[in-house]
């Protein structure tokens, strides 16, 4: 069983920065991809950034150039550097890890990011 714990969320002014962290522990399967998603109440969860095991990243246009996903060498901590934050970035952010086999899909509990003056 993989446990994922996010941290680093909070309140920031527009134009500010935050760095989210996701610590993985437990019986970690062989990882295919790690990603950050976000979700507002009543809306679908959307992909914010993803990183495959061979280093390929993917970002939606809404965050491209502002957000950067990375991980530590031990692949136990995932990061999301968020710069030039906008009010529309306000959401609960979730960490996700997927393995190569069906069912290998773990989620964190989420961390709130609020961008407001």
Rosetta blueprint (number, residue, H / E / L):
1 X L
2 X E
3 X E
4 X E
5 X E
6 X E
7 X E
8 X L
9 X L
10 X E
11 X E
12 X E
13 X L
14 X L
15 X L
16 X L
17 X L
18 X E
19 X E
20 X E
21 X E
22 X E
23 X E
24 X E
25 X E
26 X E
27 X L
28 X L
29 X L
30 X L
31 X E
32 X E
33 X E
34 X E
35 X E
36 X E
37 X E
38 X E
39 X E
40 X L
41 X L
42 X L
43 X L
44 X L
45 X L
46 X E
47 X E
48 X E
49 X E
50 X E
51 X E
52 X E
53 X L
54 X L
55 X L
56 X L
57 X E
58 X E
59 X E
60 X L
61 X L
62 X L
63 X L
64 X L
65 X L
66 X L
67 X E
68 X E
69 X E
70 X E
71 X E
72 X L
73 X L
74 X L
75 X L
76 X L
77 X E
78 X E
79 X E
80 X E
81 X E
82 X E
83 X L
84 X L
85 X L
86 X L
87 X H
88 X H
89 X H
90 X L
91 X E
92 X E
93 X E
94 X E
95 X E
96 X E
97 X E
98 X E
99 X E
100 X L
101 X L
102 X L
103 X L
104 X L
105 X E
106 X E
107 X E
108 X L
109 X L
110 X L
111 X E
112 X E
113 X E
114 X E
115 X E
116 X L
117 X L
